[in-house]
Amino acid sequence: VMFVLFLILSHFMFRGSEKPTISKQDIRNQLTMLGPISSAEWFAFSGVVFFLVAVITSSLHKIQLPWVSLAVFFIFLSLGMISNKQMKSDIDWRFLLLLGSMIGMVHVINYTSIDTMLSDRLYLVGEFMSEDFEIFVLIMIVIIFGLRLFLPINAAGMITAAIFIPLAETHGIDPWVVAFVVLMLAECWFFPYQASYYIMFQGIVQKEKKQFNSKRFLQFNALTVLFRIIAIYVSLPFFRYLNML
């Protein structure tokens, strides 16, 4: 849903008067420069296909997916496809540590029975979660957008996930749906200070003295926030079809 709406909006907002012309010979030259697919690239492709097949057939082989992904990772290591330098620089360790901390925090909340306390304190929110998930999404929009005025993306997402994922488990809602909503909304921003990567992009543009229509881009970004909300609501019937709601 987001992809289609994104393409439509890009067509109307950033359509240029000049159409790019690329000759077939230019494409042939680029393909020649790339050369044939290497053995490492074939192995990488095979690993992706293997993991996807394992995900699709997980109900048959009963092997937990983290073990499957770990097996693929060690196969790549044993074949020398991942070097020590790549291990250090190409893997986003900060995000993995944040994700691990968030998962651990959810388990701690469950173990210490804080989820029961949250369920009692947030009884009305839990009722909306189990009875009218559409209203719950509206509540999440207000909460997360409010937090994003003061907190960065990761912190806002981690706090809301730590609170509402255990609440989802208490009320019989698949935690993945709540995590999906949290991640979709936490990435939303309206003001430049809310997105560190946009500030970095502005600095690069100013340093290289390139033309950039900041006002038009911020308008485009605000509309993509609306696209995220539409995508969430459009996906809810599908989640209900999967008995996740």
C-alpha positions in Angstrom: 0.0 0.0 0.0 2.8 2.4 0.9 4.8 1.6 -2.2 1.9 2.2 -4.5 0.9 5.5 -2.8 4.5 6.5 -2.7 4.9 6.0 -6.5 1.7 7.9 -7.2 2.7 10.9 -5.1 6.3 10.9 -6.5 4.8 11.0 -10.0 2.8 14.1 -9.3 5.2 16.0 -7.0 8.5 15.3 -8.6 7.6 14.8 -12.2 10.2 16.6 -14.4 9.6 18.2 -17.7 12.5 16.3 -19.3 12.3 12.6 -19.8 15.5 10.7 -19.2 16.9 8.9 -22.2 19.0 5.8 -21.7 20.1 3.9 -24.8 20.4 0.1 -24.9 24.1 0.4 -25.5 24.5 2.3 -22.2 22.8 -0.6 -20.4 25.0 -3.1 -22.2 28.1 -1.2 -21.2 27.0 -1.1 -17.6 26.3 -4.9 -17.6 29.7 -5.5 -19.2 31.3 -3.4 -16.4 29.5 -5.5 -13.7 30.6 -8.7 -15.3 29.0 -12.2 -14.7 27.5 -13.1 -11.3 30.3 -14.2 -9.0 30.3 -17.4 -6.9 29.9 -15.4 -3.7 26.9 -13.7 -5.1 25.3 -17.0 -6.1 26.0 -18.3 -2.5 24.4 -15.2 -1.1 21.3 -15.6 -3.3 21.1 -19.3 -2.4 21.2 -18.4 1.3 18.4 -15.9 0.9 16.3 -18.5 -0.9 17.1 -21.1 1.7 16.0 -18.8 4.5 12.7 -17.9 2.7 11.9 -21.5 2.1 12.6 -22.3 5.8 10.3 -19.5 6.8 7.5 -20.7 4.6 7.9 -24.3 5.7 8.4 -23.5 9.4 5.2 -25.3 10.4 6.5 -28.5 8.8 10.1 -28.7 10.0 9.4 -27.1 13.5 12.9 -25.5 13.6 12.9 -22.1 15.2 13.9 -19.4 12.7 16.7 -17.9 14.8 18.5 -21.3 14.5 18.0 -21.3 10.7 19.3 -17.8 10.3 22.3 -18.6 12.6 23.0 -21.7 10.4 23.0 -19.5 7.2 25.3 -17.0 9.0 27.8 -19.7 10.0 27.8 -21.2 6.5 28.7 -17.8 5.1 31.5 -17.5 7.7 32.9 -21.0 7.0 33.0 -20.2 3.2 34.8 -17.0 3.9 32.1 -14.8 2.4 32.1 -12.6 5.5 35.4 -11.1 6.7 36.3 -9.8 10.2 36.2 -6.3 8.8 32.7 -6.8 7.4 31.6 -8.2 10.7 32.7 -5.0 12.5 31.6 -2.4 9.9 28.7 -3.8 7.8 26.5 -5.2 10.6 24.4 -2.6 12.5 25.4 -3.8 16.0 23.9 -0.8 17.7 20.4 -1.7 16.3 20.9 -5.4 17.2 21.8 -4.4 20.8 18.8 -2.1 20.9 16.5 -4.9 19.6 17.9 -7.4 22.0 17.4 -5.0 24.9 13.8 -4.4 23.8 13.1 -8.1 23.7 14.8 -8.7 27.0 12.8 -5.8 28.5 9.6 -7.4 27.4 10.6 -10.7 29.0 11.6 -8.9 32.2 8.2 -7.2 32.3 6.4 -10.5 31.9 8.6 -12.3 34.5 8.2 -9.6 37.2 4.4 -9.4 36.5 4.6 -5.8 35.5 2.5 -6.7 32.5 -0.4 -7.6 34.9 0.0 -4.2 36.6 0.1 -2.4 33.3 -3.0 -4.3 32.2 -4.8 -3.1 35.4 -3.7 0.5 35.0 -4.3 0.5 31.2 -7.5 -1.4 31.4 -9.4 0.9 29.0 -6.6 0.8 26.4 -6.5 -3.0 26.7 -10.3 -3.1 26.1 -9.9 -1.1 22.9 -7.0 -3.4 21.9 -9.1 -6.5 22.2 -12.6 -5.1 21.2 -11.9 -2.3 18.7 -8.3 -2.3 17.4 -9.1 0.6 15.0 -9.6 2.9 18.0 -6.4 1.4 19.6 -4.5 2.5 16.6 -5.7 6.0 17.0 -4.6 6.0 20.6 -1.2 4.7 19.5 -1.0 7.5 16.9 -1.5 10.1 19.6 0.9 8.5 22.1 3.7 7.9 19.7 3.4 11.2 17.8 3.5 12.9 21.3 6.6 11.0 22.3 8.3 11.7 19.0 8.2 15.5 19.7 10.8 14.9 22.4 12.3 11.5 21.8 14.3 10.0 18.8 12.8 7.1 16.8 14.5 4.2 18.6 13.7 5.5 22.1 10.0 6.2 21.3 9.6 2.8 19.6 11.4 1.0 22.5 9.3 2.6 25.2 5.9 2.0 23.5 6.8 -1.5 22.5 7.9 -2.4 26.0 4.6 -1.2 27.4 2.1 -2.4 24.8 3.6 -5.7 23.6 3.1 -7.3 27.0 -0.4 -5.7 27.1 -1.2 -7.4 23.8 -0.2 -10.8 25.1 -2.5 -10.2 28.1 -5.5 -9.4 25.9 -5.0 -12.2 23.4 -3.6 -10.0 20.5 -0.6 -11.2 18.5 2.3 -9.1 19.7 3.7 -8.9 16.2 0.7 -6.8 15.1 1.4 -4.3 17.9 5.1 -4.3 17.1 4.2 -3.6 13.4 2.0 -0.6 14.4 4.7 0.7 16.7 7.5 0.5 14.1 5.3 2.1 11.4 4.4 5.0 13.6 7.7 5.6 15.3 9.4 6.2 12.0 7.0 9.1 11.3 8.3 12.7 11.6 7.1 16.2 10.5 9.9 18.5 11.7 13.5 18.2 10.6 14.9 17.9 14.2 12.9 14.7 14.6 15.0 12.8 12.0 18.8 12.8 12.4 19.3 11.3 9.0 17.4 14.3 7.4 19.6 16.8 9.2 22.7 14.8 8.0 21.3 14.9 4.5 20.8 18.7 4.7 24.4 19.1 5.8 25.7 17.1 2.9 23.5 19.1 0.4 24.7 22.5 1.8 28.3 21.4 1.9 28.2 20.3 -1.7 26.1 23.3 -2.7 23.5 21.3 -4.5 20.0 22.4 -5.3 17.3 21.0 -3.0 13.7 22.0 -2.5 13.4 21.5 1.3 9.8 22.8 1.4 8.6 20.4 -1.3 10.3 17.4 0.4 8.8 18.2 3.8 5.4 18.3 2.2 6.1 15.0 0.6 7.2 13.5 3.9 4.1 14.7 5.7 1.9 13.0 3.1 3.9 9.7 3.5 3.0 9.8 7.2 -0.6 9.7 6.1 0.3 6.8 3.8 1.7 4.9 6.8 -1.6 5.3 8.7 -3.6 4.2 5.7 -1.4 1.2 5.3 -1.9 0.2 8.9 -5.7 0.3 8.6 -5.8 -1.4 5.3 -3.7 -4.3 6.7 -6.0 -4.9 9.7 -8.5 -7.1 7.8 -5.5 -9.2 6.6 -4.3 -9.7 10.2 -7.9 -10.7 11.2 -7.9 -13.2 8.4 -4.7 -14.7 9.9 -6.4 -14.8 13.3 -3.8 -12.4 14.7 -6.5 -10.0 16.0 
